[in-house]
């Protein structure tokens, strides 16, 4: 078991690199210091649990999928949509990355990681659909926040993300987000009227 846990310990250090891995698509829009993959994944998990609850799916499973959805980027980096144009279809399969990352894990844990990544990539369960919508909604929200910080080239990301949302609950939530200012929560908490 100790050898198995050594593999897990190595992975924990590897996963930590996502705290420093920047989301590269934002550089195209002029953002000088974009969010990290880990920052993105955290909010995706929160959003996934909300969408899943609203959709009647399992919020815990949707959040679980969302937490893990970008772990392969420890090996590939964050390849943005423009970069993917040049991979010639040879983009790394997240299932293969998960299999490599979990080599040496205790059998039950390795199977869980591999199954989790497979479920997200297959897009067939309600939880996977909710987690994928959460990924798009988080990108939309981040684009709005960057726009409100003065980055003027964000509308493409906002519109593209909104257009790729598929569930009814996520679409309604996206529309509510579009009608809400990024600091409205703060004003509301202070009892200020808008």
C-alpha positions as CSV (number, residue, x, y, z in Angstrom):
1,X,0.0,0.0,0.0
2,X,2.9,2.4,0.7
3,X,4.1,2.2,-2.9
4,X,0.5,2.9,-4.1
5,X,0.4,6.0,-1.9
6,X,3.7,7.2,-3.2
7,X,2.1,7.4,-6.7
8,X,-0.8,9.3,-5.2
9,X,1.6,11.6,-3.4
10,X,3.3,12.4,-6.6
11,X,0.0,13.1,-8.3
12,X,-0.9,15.5,-5.5
13,X,2.2,17.6,-6.3
14,X,1.4,17.3,-10.0
15,X,-2.2,18.5,-9.4
16,X,-0.8,21.5,-7.5
17,X,0.8,22.8,-10.7
18,X,-2.6,23.8,-11.9
19,X,-2.5,26.6,-9.3
20,X,0.2,28.1,-11.5
21,X,-1.0,27.1,-14.9
22,X,-2.7,30.1,-16.5
23,X,-5.8,29.8,-18.8
24,X,-4.2,30.8,-22.0
25,X,-7.3,31.8,-24.0
26,X,-7.6,35.0,-21.9
27,X,-4.2,36.2,-23.2
28,X,-5.8,36.4,-26.7
29,X,-8.3,38.9,-25.2
30,X,-5.5,41.0,-23.6
31,X,-5.8,39.8,-20.0
32,X,-2.3,40.3,-18.6
33,X,-2.6,37.9,-15.6
34,X,-5.4,35.4,-16.2
35,X,-6.9,33.0,-13.8
36,X,-5.3,29.7,-13.2
37,X,-6.7,26.3,-14.2
38,X,-7.2,25.5,-10.5
39,X,-9.2,28.8,-9.9
40,X,-11.3,28.0,-12.9
41,X,-12.0,24.4,-11.8
42,X,-13.0,25.4,-8.3
43,X,-15.8,27.7,-9.5
44,X,-16.8,25.1,-12.2
45,X,-17.4,22.6,-9.4
46,X,-19.5,25.1,-7.4
47,X,-21.6,25.9,-10.5
48,X,-21.9,22.2,-11.5
49,X,-23.4,21.4,-8.2
50,X,-25.9,24.2,-8.6
51,X,-26.9,23.3,-12.1
52,X,-27.2,19.6,-11.2
53,X,-29.5,20.3,-8.3
54,X,-31.6,22.5,-10.5
55,X,-31.7,19.8,-13.2
56,X,-32.5,16.9,-10.8
57,X,-29.1,15.3,-11.2
58,X,-26.6,14.4,-8.5
59,X,-24.9,17.6,-7.4
60,X,-22.0,15.8,-5.7
61,X,-21.2,13.8,-8.8
62,X,-21.4,16.8,-11.0
63,X,-19.0,18.7,-8.7
64,X,-16.7,15.7,-8.6
65,X,-16.5,15.6,-12.4
66,X,-15.9,19.3,-12.5
67,X,-13.1,19.3,-10.0
68,X,-11.3,16.7,-12.1
69,X,-12.2,17.9,-15.6
70,X,-9.0,19.8,-16.3
71,X,-6.5,17.6,-14.4
72,X,-4.9,16.4,-17.6
73,X,-3.7,20.0,-18.2
74,X,-0.9,19.2,-15.8
75,X,0.6,17.3,-18.7
76,X,-0.6,19.2,-21.7
77,X,-0.9,22.8,-20.4
78,X,-4.0,24.8,-21.2
79,X,-4.4,24.6,-25.0
80,X,-6.8,27.3,-26.1
81,X,-9.2,27.0,-29.0
82,X,-6.7,28.8,-31.4
83,X,-4.0,26.4,-30.4
84,X,-6.2,23.4,-31.0
85,X,-6.6,24.4,-34.6
86,X,-2.9,23.4,-35.1
87,X,-2.9,20.1,-33.4
88,X,-4.3,18.4,-36.6
89,X,-6.7,16.3,-34.6
90,X,-3.8,14.9,-32.5
91,X,-5.1,16.5,-29.3
92,X,-4.3,14.4,-26.2
93,X,-7.1,12.2,-25.0
94,X,-7.9,13.1,-21.4
95,X,-8.6,9.4,-20.8
96,X,-5.1,8.5,-21.7
97,X,-3.7,11.2,-19.5
98,X,-5.8,10.0,-16.6
99,X,-4.6,6.5,-17.1
100,X,-1.0,7.6,-17.0
101,X,-1.6,9.9,-14.0
102,X,-3.2,7.1,-12.0
103,X,-0.6,4.4,-12.8
104,X,0.4,2.9,-9.5
105,X,-2.6,4.2,-7.5
106,X,-4.5,1.7,-5.4
107,X,-6.8,-0.3,-7.9
108,X,-10.1,1.2,-6.6
109,X,-8.8,4.7,-6.8
110,X,-7.2,4.3,-10.2
111,X,-10.5,3.0,-11.5
112,X,-12.4,5.8,-10.0
113,X,-10.2,8.5,-11.6
114,X,-10.3,6.8,-15.0
115,X,-14.0,6.3,-14.8
116,X,-14.6,9.9,-13.8
117,X,-12.6,11.3,-16.7
118,X,-14.3,8.9,-19.0
119,X,-17.8,10.0,-17.8
120,X,-17.0,13.6,-18.3
121,X,-15.6,13.1,-21.8
122,X,-18.4,10.8,-22.9
123,X,-21.0,13.5,-22.1
124,X,-23.7,10.9,-21.6
125,X,-24.8,11.2,-17.9
126,X,-26.9,14.1,-16.7
127,X,-24.0,15.0,-14.2
128,X,-21.5,15.1,-17.1
129,X,-23.8,17.4,-19.1
130,X,-24.2,19.7,-16.0
131,X,-20.5,19.7,-15.4
132,X,-19.8,20.7,-19.0
133,X,-22.4,23.4,-18.9
134,X,-20.7,24.7,-15.7
135,X,-17.4,24.9,-17.5
136,X,-19.0,27.1,-20.2
137,X,-20.9,29.2,-17.6
138,X,-17.8,29.8,-15.6
139,X,-16.0,31.0,-18.7
140,X,-18.8,33.3,-19.4
141,X,-18.8,34.7,-15.8
142,X,-15.0,35.1,-15.9
143,X,-15.3,37.0,-19.2
144,X,-17.9,39.3,-17.7
145,X,-15.6,40.0,-14.7
146,X,-12.6,40.7,-17.0
147,X,-14.8,43.0,-19.1
148,X,-15.9,44.9,-16.0
149,X,-12.2,45.2,-15.0
150,X,-11.6,47.1,-18.3
151,X,-10.6,44.3,-20.7
152,X,-12.6,45.4,-23.7
153,X,-12.2,42.3,-25.9
154,X,-14.3,39.9,-23.8
155,X,-17.6,39.8,-25.6
156,X,-16.5,37.0,-27.9
157,X,-15.8,34.7,-24.9
158,X,-19.1,35.7,-23.2
159,X,-21.2,35.1,-26.3
160,X,-19.4,31.9,-27.3
161,X,-19.7,30.4,-23.8
162,X,-23.4,31.4,-23.5
163,X,-24.1,29.8,-26.9
164,X,-22.6,26.5,-25.9
165,X,-24.8,25.9,-22.8
166,X,-27.3,23.1,-23.3
167,X,-29.4,22.5,-20.2
168,X,-32.4,24.6,-19.4
169,X,-31.3,25.4,-15.9
170,X,-27.8,26.5,-17.0
171,X,-29.3,28.7,-19.8
172,X,-31.6,30.4,-17.3
173,X,-28.8,30.9,-14.9
174,X,-26.6,32.3,-17.7
175,X,-29.3,34.8,-18.5
176,X,-29.6,35.8,-14.9
177,X,-25.8,36.2,-14.7
178,X,-25.9,38.5,-17.8
179,X,-28.4,40.7,-16.1
180,X,-26.4,40.9,-12.8
181,X,-23.4,43.0,-12.1
182,X,-20.3,41.3,-10.8
183,X,-20.4,43.3,-7.6
184,X,-24.2,43.2,-7.0
185,X,-23.6,40.4,-4.5
186,X,-21.4,42.9,-2.5
187,X,-24.0,45.7,-2.6
188,X,-26.7,43.3,-1.6
189,X,-24.7,42.0,1.4
190,X,-24.3,45.7,2.5
191,X,-28.0,46.3,2.1
192,X,-27.4,48.9,-0.6
193,X,-30.0,49.3,-3.4
194,X,-28.9,49.3,-7.0
